[in-house]
Amino acid sequence: MIHINGNRRKREPEIVLRDAIEVGANQDYYEWLYSLVDLPNHRELLKHLRRIDFYELIPHDHNRAEDGKSLRTIYLDIGGAHSPSSVTNCSVLEMMVGVAFRMEHELVDLDESMDVAACFLALLDNVDLSWMTDHKYNGGNGPDVVDDKVYTMLDRCYTRAGKGGLFPLRRPDLDQREVEIHYQMQAWMMENYVFW
């Protein structure tokens, strides 16, 4: 069920959170995802992100879900131990790792330090979650804070310039709440990196 409060849509946790058995069955896959982003002090945050389904409100953002789900095929192609579920929706973690792969591909010739892990960390910085270490997550209202920031991003309740979303801009030409994620990423990279 989706509740609409003003501009904000939030799904009920029992619908959005993945079933614990399904998550357990894919533990090897999730360990592989965690290894890609290389954030050992953020495991609780990463587990939280894997439990939330990514959903899109803008046409063509379903492509980001497909990028995230394509990680399952990559995992199997490199010899993954178990086949991740192909019927479950793309998680927010998968979507963000998929976007990080796209960013790395675009930035590889401009900044060698921007590998998948660095790109993922930039995304966490942008949605103001990079500070959410395991200690901070477990030491207070971590789950509520993460939910608030993730649903702000998913529901596009961020500012016109994208603050609170994946790709905040200093000088946006368009209202970023109406721009698909791929083009937000392109604009963010144009502001932050020199393209020749």
Protein Blocks (a to p, Z undefined) as FASTA:
>chain_A
ZZdehjbccddfklmpccfklmmmmmmmmmmmmmmnopaklmmmmmmmmmpccddfbehk
lmmmmmmmmmmmmmmmnopabdcdfkbccdfklmmmmmmmmmmmmmmmmomklcfklmmm
mmmmmnopmmmcfklmmnmmmmmmmmmmmmmmmnopacfkopoiabdcfbdfbdfklpcf
klmmmmmmmmmpccZZ
